[in-house]
Amino acid sequence: AVVSTQSTGLGDGDNIILSIERSTSAVTIKNAGNVLYTQNFGENDARCSDTIATQVKTQVWNYENDLQLAVLDNGDDSVPFSLAERAQVPVPDRAIEQYVVKLPCDGVWFKLFLVGVGHIEIFSKTSGNIFCKEAGAQNWYGGQKTDFTMDGMTCDGDDIYLLIERSTSGVTIKNAGNVLYTQSFGENDARCSDTRSTEVTTQVWNYEGNLYLTVLNENSSCWN
């Protein structure tokens, strides 16, 4: 489950996002890529150690506004992609396109091609570029490429989870509740500022294993 709440603690903007992972073996509470608490279950923990929950209910004290709860489905709408096998995924019609990429903790060079718009390329844990078709001086493959650097990514166990949010107003790259990079779009950004992507495809370099792409839709759970 992922719980979003207003707070002044370590979070995403004005919110804290807690990820609570529970199995018959243990409960782990995470925030911003960090494990805050883990409790293991044994034979004496009865229902906690032998029963799967089928429903979750909530209760709140001393706060008048809303919190948000999302129950994540690990049955995964994620699509594997690799050096040898590209993913090709339709993008739902939403004001903000959201892409979640799961990659190894060491980082991998990959690219998301936003069909009809341009691309978002991640070289490493600290650098990448964004390409807009028909933009600017059109001196790079008929468009304009913007190189950028960003704060290093935070691992969650052996993996990194990147949330890439893109609209005709801009792109934001997030990881573990932190904004790593933001780029706003204006009139000179052509396709990036006036065209919605209808499909995303992938490319990977220098890595033989799988990465995973999830394109979120209106029914998807929230991500940090």
Secondary structure, 3 states (H helix, E strand, C coil): CEEEEECCCCCECCEEEEEEEECCCEEEEEECCEEEEEEECCHHHCHHHHCCCCCCCCCCCCCCCCCEEECCCCCCCCEEECCCCCCEEECCCCCCEEEEEEEECCCCEEEEEECCCEEEEECCCCEEEEEEECCCCCCECCEEEEEEECCCCCCECCEEEEEEEECCCEEEEEECCEEEEEEECCHHHCHHHHCCCCEEEEEEECCCCCEEEEECCCCCCCCC
